Amino acid sequence: MDTIWLPTLPEGEGPKYLALTRALRDAIRRGELPEGAQLPTVRELAWQLSVTPGTVSRAYQIATQEGLLEATVGRGTF
């Protein structure tokens, strides 16, 4: 599965999960991720970014708590 969104994470600028959270915020603000767009699965994005699934999961969780994303078990993250 190809991801619809693949950010570039800067090296050495703090934890990768925070960099990914910032990338999500920025992509939403710029309109790269329109409302209702389905994000890649945690495992798919982790594989594409060469990070652990825990890194992606933590970033998705923070963004969900901030109200940027909505996650539904069995459907995905939007």
N, CA and C of each residue as an Amber inpcrd file, in Angstrom:
protein
   234
   0.8460000  -1.1880000   0.0000000   0.0000000   0.0000000   0.0000000
   0.8820000   1.2380000   0.0000000   0.6420000   2.1420000  -0.9220000
   1.3550000   3.4070000  -0.9270000   0.6230000   4.3820000  -0.0290000
   1.3940000   5.1620000   0.7050000   0.7780000   6.1260000   1.6130000
   0.3180000   7.3450000   0.8370000  -0.7420000   7.9680000   1.3400000
  -1.2130000   9.1930000   0.7060000  -0.4360000  10.3870000   1.2110000
   0.2810000  10.1880000   2.3000000   1.0290000  11.2750000   2.9210000
   2.3100000  10.7110000   3.4850000   3.4290000  11.2970000   3.1120000
   4.7190000  10.8300000   3.5870000   5.5790000  12.0400000   3.9220000
   5.6510000  12.3990000   5.2050000   6.4280000  13.5720000   5.6020000
   7.9270000  13.2920000   5.6000000   8.6930000  14.3630000   5.5980000
  10.1250000  14.2770000   5.7800000  10.4120000  14.7300000   7.2060000
  11.0140000  13.8650000   7.9950000  11.3110000  14.1980000   9.3790000
  12.7450000  14.7060000   9.4850000  12.9260000  15.8870000  10.0940000
  14.2870000  16.4170000  10.2510000  15.1050000  15.5670000  11.2200000
  16.3780000  15.4600000  10.9700000  17.2750000  14.6890000  11.8300000
  17.7460000  15.5390000  13.0060000  17.8070000  14.9170000  14.1720000
  18.4170000  15.5520000  15.3290000  17.6690000  16.7110000  15.9580000
  16.3970000  16.8680000  15.6650000  15.6310000  17.9730000  16.2360000
  14.6120000  17.4480000  17.2390000  15.0980000  16.7360000  18.2310000
  14.2060000  16.2190000  19.2540000  13.6480000  14.8660000  18.8760000
  12.7020000  14.3780000  19.7050000  12.1100000  13.0580000  19.4610000
  11.3590000  12.9960000  18.1240000  11.4710000  11.8580000  17.4660000
  10.8180000  11.6960000  16.1600000   9.2980000  11.7650000  16.2590000
   8.7140000  11.3040000  17.3760000   7.2590000  11.3690000  17.4950000
   6.7820000  12.8110000  17.5390000   7.5730000  13.7160000  18.1420000
   7.1880000  15.1330000  18.1470000   7.3610000  15.7510000  16.7620000
   8.4160000  15.3510000  16.0520000   8.6140000  15.8320000  14.6830000
   7.4570000  15.3790000  13.7970000   7.0060000  14.1480000  13.9790000
   5.8820000  13.6400000  13.1980000   4.5920000  14.3620000  13.5640000
   4.3990000  14.6560000  14.8360000   3.2190000  15.4140000  15.2620000
   3.2310000  16.7980000  14.6230000   4.3890000  17.4650000  14.6050000
   4.5010000  18.7850000  13.9540000   4.2080000  18.6760000  12.4640000
   4.7210000  17.6130000  11.8430000   4.4830000  17.4180000  10.4060000
   2.9910000  17.2320000  10.1230000   2.2990000  16.5150000  10.9970000
   0.8440000  16.3530000  10.8440000   0.1390000  17.7020000  10.9410000
   0.4730000  18.4720000  11.9740000  -0.1400000  19.8000000  12.1540000
   0.0760000  20.6690000  10.9220000   1.3400000  20.7060000  10.4570000
   1.6810000  21.5460000   9.3050000   0.9440000  21.1000000   8.0500000
   0.8700000  19.7890000   7.8260000   0.1930000  19.2710000   6.6300000
  -1.2980000  19.5950000   6.6610000  -1.8930000  19.5440000   7.8330000
  -3.3200000  19.8810000   7.9570000  -3.5140000  21.3710000   7.6850000
  -2.6560000  22.2080000   8.2620000  -2.7530000  23.6670000   8.0450000
  -2.5870000  24.0430000   6.5790000  -1.6350000  23.3780000   5.9010000
  -1.3680000  23.6970000   4.4910000  -2.3810000  23.0700000   3.5330000
  -3.2320000  22.2090000   4.0440000  -4.2210000  21.5700000   3.1900000
  -3.7280000  20.3240000   2.4960000  -2.5320000  19.8570000   2.8380000
  -2.0200000  18.6180000   2.2480000  -2.8220000  17.4160000   2.7280000
  -3.3780000  17.5250000   3.9260000  -4.2500000  16.4910000   4.4810000
  -5.6270000  17.0980000   4.6830000  -6.4860000  16.9850000   3.6860000
  -7.8220000  17.5620000   3.8170000  -8.6620000  16.8180000   4.8480000
  -9.6620000  17.4660000   5.3570000 -10.5560000  16.8520000   6.3340000
 -11.1410000  15.5670000   5.7600000 -11.1040000  14.5140000   6.5550000
 -11.6540000  13.2310000   6.1340000 -10.6800000  12.3350000   5.4000000
  -9.4700000  12.8350000   5.1260000  -8.4760000  12.0030000   4.4390000
  -8.0120000  10.8930000   5.3730000  -7.9280000   9.6920000   4.8530000
  -7.4650000   8.5700000   5.6630000  -5.9480000   8.5350000   5.6580000
  -5.3840000   8.4510000   6.8530000  -3.9320000   8.3780000   6.9940000
  -3.4590000   6.9420000   6.8540000  -2.1800000   6.7730000   6.5610000
  -1.6290000   5.4150000   6.4870000  -1.7400000   4.7200000   7.8400000
  -1.7390000   3.4150000   7.8330000  -1.7390000   2.6820000   9.0920000
  -0.4420000   2.9720000   9.8310000  -0.4560000   2.7160000  11.1150000
   0.7400000   2.9400000  11.9330000   1.9150000   2.1460000  11.3690000
   1.6940000   0.8940000  11.0780000   2.7950000   0.0520000  10.5870000
   3.2970000   0.5000000   9.2180000   2.3850000   0.8730000   8.3380000
   2.7810000   1.3060000   6.9980000   3.6190000   2.5760000   7.0660000
   3.1570000   3.5630000   7.8260000   3.9040000   4.8150000   7.9150000
   5.2410000   4.5990000   8.6090000   5.2590000   3.7590000   9.6450000
   6.5130000   3.4610000  10.3390000   7.5150000   2.8420000   9.3650000
   7.0500000   1.9110000   8.5480000   7.9270000   1.2710000   7.5760000
   8.4500000   2.2920000   6.5640000   7.5590000   3.1440000   6.0600000
   7.9490000   4.1480000   5.0630000   8.9560000   5.1570000   5.6260000
   8.8120000   5.5070000   6.9130000   9.6860000   6.5040000   7.5360000
  10.9060000   5.8850000   8.2170000  10.9710000   4.5560000   8.2560000
  12.0550000   3.8420000   8.9510000  12.1250000   4.2170000  10.4300000
  10.9580000   4.2160000  11.0640000  10.8600000   4.4430000  12.5110000
  10.0580000   3.2870000  13.1040000   9.9700000   3.2360000  14.4200000
   9.2090000   2.1610000  15.0510000   7.7130000   2.4740000  14.9950000
   6.8730000   1.4500000  15.0030000   5.4310000   1.6870000  15.0670000
   5.0300000   2.4930000  16.3080000   5.7650000   2.3290000  17.4050000
   5.4750000   3.0930000  18.6130000   5.6300000   4.5930000  18.4050000
   6.5810000   4.9890000  17.5640000   6.7930000   6.4030000  17.2560000
   5.5770000   6.9780000  16.5400000   5.1020000   6.2690000  15.5370000
   3.9410000   6.7240000  14.7760000   2.6870000   6.7000000  15.6540000
   2.5320000   5.6360000  16.4240000   1.3770000   5.5080000  17.3000000
   1.3070000   6.6700000  18.2950000   2.4490000   7.0140000  18.8600000
   2.4840000   8.1150000  19.8290000   2.1330000   9.4450000  19.1640000
   2.6460000   9.6920000  17.9690000   2.3290000  10.9230000  17.2410000
   0.8370000  10.9720000  16.8950000   0.2770000   9.8580000  16.4210000
  -1.1490000   9.8000000  16.1060000  -1.9740000  10.0440000  17.3690000
  -1.5370000   9.4880000  18.4960000  -2.2680000   9.6500000  19.7520000
  -2.2720000  11.1150000  20.1930000  -1.1300000  11.7830000  20.0990000
  -1.0510000  13.1970000  20.4760000  -1.9500000  14.0260000  19.5590000
  -1.8710000  13.7750000  18.2650000  -2.6870000  14.5340000  17.3110000
  -4.1730000  14.2770000  17.5290000  -4.5300000  13.0710000  17.9290000
  -5.9330000  12.7550000  18.2240000  -6.3800000  13.4950000  19.4740000
  -5.5410000  13.5350000  20.5030000  -5.8670000  14.2640000  21.7300000
  -6.0170000  15.7530000  21.4690000  -5.2740000  16.2870000  20.5040000
  -5.3610000  17.7060000  20.1460000  -6.5610000  17.9970000  19.2500000
  -7.2590000  16.9540000  18.8250000  -8.4180000  17.1420000  17.9680000
  -8.0960000  17.2620000  16.4880000  -6.8550000  16.9740000  16.1310000
  -6.4570000  17.0580000  14.7190000  -6.8590000  15.8200000  13.9370000
  -6.8640000  14.6750000  14.6100000  -7.1920000  13.4120000  13.9680000
  -8.3350000  12.7390000  14.6940000  -8.9610000  11.8230000  13.9860000
 -10.0040000  10.9880000  14.5790000  -9.6830000   9.5460000  14.2290000
  -9.5960000   8.7150000  15.2560000  -9.2570000   7.3070000  15.0470000
 -10.4460000   6.4380000  15.4260000 -10.7570000   5.4720000  14.5630000
 -11.8370000   4.5390000  14.8150000 -11.2890000   3.1240000  14.6450000
 -11.4440000   2.3090000  15.6770000 -10.9520000   0.9380000  15.6150000
 -11.6150000   0.2120000  14.4470000 -10.7960000  -0.4150000  13.6400000
 -11.3050000  -1.1640000  12.5010000 -11.5020000  -0.3480000  11.2420000
 -11.5160000   0.9620000  11.3460000 -11.6850000   1.8230000  10.1690000
 -10.3970000   2.5520000   9.8090000  -9.6950000   3.0480000  10.8240000
  -8.4450000   3.7580000  10.5660000  -8.4000000   5.1210000  11.2250000
  -7.4330000   5.8960000  10.7930000  -7.2160000   7.2370000  11.3270000
  -7.4690000   8.2430000  10.2110000  -8.2550000   9.2560000  10.5300000
  -8.6620000  10.2680000   9.5490000  -8.3550000  11.6590000  10.0610000
